[in-house]
Amino acid sequence: MNSPATTIEASQSLVRVSHLIYALHALGLGIGAFGAATVLGSFLFGWPSIIAVIIGYVKRGEAQGTWLETHFRWQIRTFWFALVWAVVIGLVSLPLTLVLVGFGTWVLGLIVLGVWAVYRVARGWLRLNAHQPMPA
C-alpha cells in the first residue's frame, strides 16, 4: 500500500526546485573536485550548498504530503550529516596528529565522507528523475 507521501502529486515548479537543490549540491561537490578546495570542504562551506540548504528549508513546507517531501528531507540531511561527521572526524583525528596517525585518519575520513556526499546527491537526483520518493 502506498504511503500518503507517494499518492499526492507535486507541482512541476516544486520538482524544478528540487532539481535546483541537487544541482547546487553537485556544483559544490564539483567545485571541490576540480578546484583548490577539498570536495567536502567545498560542499559544506561553499555558497552553492549553503544556498541549497536554505532553499530546502524554505520550500520543504510546500512539499509536505507529496513524494517530494522525502527528497527535501534527504537533501537537508545530507548537508547536516556531512557537517556533523566532518566535525567528528576532526575531533578524532586532532589528538591523533600527535602520533602522526591523525593525518592519515583525517585524510581518509574526509575522502570517505566526500564519496558518501557524492553518493547521496547522485542517488537522490536519480530517484528524483524517476519521480520516485526517497526510502524512509
C-alpha positions as CSV (number, residue, x, y, z in Angstrom):
1,M,0.0,0.0,0.0
2,N,1.3,3.5,-0.9
3,S,2.0,5.9,1.9
4,P,0.4,9.4,1.7
5,A,3.7,10.9,0.6
6,T,3.6,8.9,-2.6
7,T,0.0,9.4,-3.5
8,I,-0.2,13.2,-3.7
9,E,1.3,14.6,-6.9
10,A,3.8,17.5,-6.5
11,S,3.7,20.7,-8.7
12,Q,6.2,20.9,-11.5
13,S,7.7,24.1,-10.0
14,L,8.5,22.2,-6.8
15,V,10.1,19.4,-8.8
16,R,12.3,22.1,-10.5
17,V,13.2,23.5,-7.1
18,S,14.3,20.0,-6.0
19,H,16.4,19.6,-9.2
20,L,17.9,23.0,-8.4
21,I,18.9,21.9,-4.9
22,Y,20.5,18.8,-6.2
23,A,22.3,20.8,-8.9
24,L,23.6,23.3,-6.3
25,H,24.9,20.4,-4.1
26,A,26.5,18.8,-7.2
27,L,28.1,22.2,-8.1
28,G,29.5,22.5,-4.6
29,L,31.0,19.0,-4.8
30,G,32.3,19.7,-8.3
31,I,34.0,22.9,-7.3
32,G,35.8,20.9,-4.6
33,A,36.8,18.2,-7.0
34,F,38.2,20.5,-9.7
35,G,39.2,23.5,-7.6
36,A,41.7,24.2,-4.9
37,A,39.4,23.3,-2.1
38,T,38.6,19.8,-0.9
39,V,35.4,18.1,-2.1
40,L,33.9,18.0,1.3
41,G,35.1,21.5,2.3
42,S,33.5,23.0,-0.8
43,F,30.3,21.0,-0.2
44,L,30.0,22.2,3.4
45,F,31.3,25.7,3.2
46,G,30.8,26.7,-0.4
47,W,28.0,29.0,-1.4
48,P,26.1,26.5,-3.7
49,S,25.4,24.0,-0.9
50,I,24.6,26.7,1.7
51,I,22.1,28.3,-0.7
52,A,20.7,24.8,-1.5
53,V,20.1,24.1,2.2
54,I,18.4,27.5,2.7
55,I,16.1,26.8,-0.3
56,G,15.4,23.4,1.0
57,Y,14.3,24.8,4.4
58,V,12.2,27.5,2.7
59,K,10.4,25.1,0.3
60,R,10.0,21.9,2.3
61,G,6.7,23.0,3.7
62,E,5.3,23.2,0.2
63,A,6.4,19.6,-0.4
64,Q,4.7,18.3,2.7
65,G,2.4,15.4,1.8
66,T,3.9,14.9,-1.6
67,W,6.5,12.4,-2.8
68,L,9.0,15.3,-2.9
69,E,8.9,15.6,0.9
70,T,11.3,12.7,1.2
71,H,13.7,14.5,-1.3
72,F,13.8,17.7,0.7
73,R,14.5,15.7,3.9
74,W,17.2,13.8,2.1
75,Q,18.8,16.9,0.7
76,I,18.8,18.8,4.0
77,R,20.1,15.7,6.0
78,T,22.9,15.1,3.5
79,F,24.3,18.5,4.3
80,W,23.9,18.3,8.1
81,F,25.1,14.7,8.4
82,A,28.2,15.6,6.4
83,L,28.9,18.5,8.6
84,V,28.4,16.5,11.8
85,W,30.7,13.7,10.5
86,A,33.3,16.2,9.4
87,V,33.4,17.6,12.9
88,V,33.6,14.1,14.4
89,I,36.5,13.2,12.0
90,G,38.3,16.3,13.0
91,L,37.8,15.7,16.7
92,V,39.0,12.2,16.5
93,S,42.0,13.0,14.2
94,L,43.2,16.1,16.0
95,P,44.6,14.3,19.1
96,L,45.9,11.5,16.9
97,T,48.1,14.0,15.0
98,L,50.4,14.0,18.0
99,V,51.5,10.5,16.9
100,L,51.2,11.3,13.2
101,V,48.4,8.8,12.7
102,G,45.8,11.6,12.8
103,F,46.8,13.0,9.4
104,G,46.0,9.7,7.8
105,T,42.7,9.3,9.6
106,W,41.8,12.9,8.8
107,V,42.5,12.5,5.1
108,L,40.9,9.0,4.8
109,G,37.9,10.2,6.8
110,L,37.3,13.2,4.5
111,I,37.8,11.2,1.4
112,V,35.2,8.6,2.5
113,L,32.8,11.4,3.6
114,G,33.3,13.1,0.2
115,V,32.4,9.9,-1.6
116,W,29.4,9.5,0.7
117,A,28.2,13.0,-0.2
118,V,28.6,12.3,-3.9
119,Y,26.6,9.1,-3.5
120,R,23.8,10.8,-1.6
121,V,23.5,13.6,-4.2
122,A,23.6,11.1,-7.1
123,R,21.2,8.6,-5.6
124,G,18.7,11.3,-4.7
125,W,18.9,13.0,-8.1
126,L,18.4,9.7,-9.9
127,R,15.3,8.9,-7.9
128,L,14.0,12.4,-8.5
129,N,14.4,12.0,-12.2
130,A,12.5,8.7,-12.0
131,H,9.7,10.5,-9.9
132,Q,10.3,8.2,-7.0
133,P,10.4,9.2,-3.3
134,M,13.5,8.5,-1.2
135,P,13.2,5.5,1.1
136,A,12.4,6.3,4.7
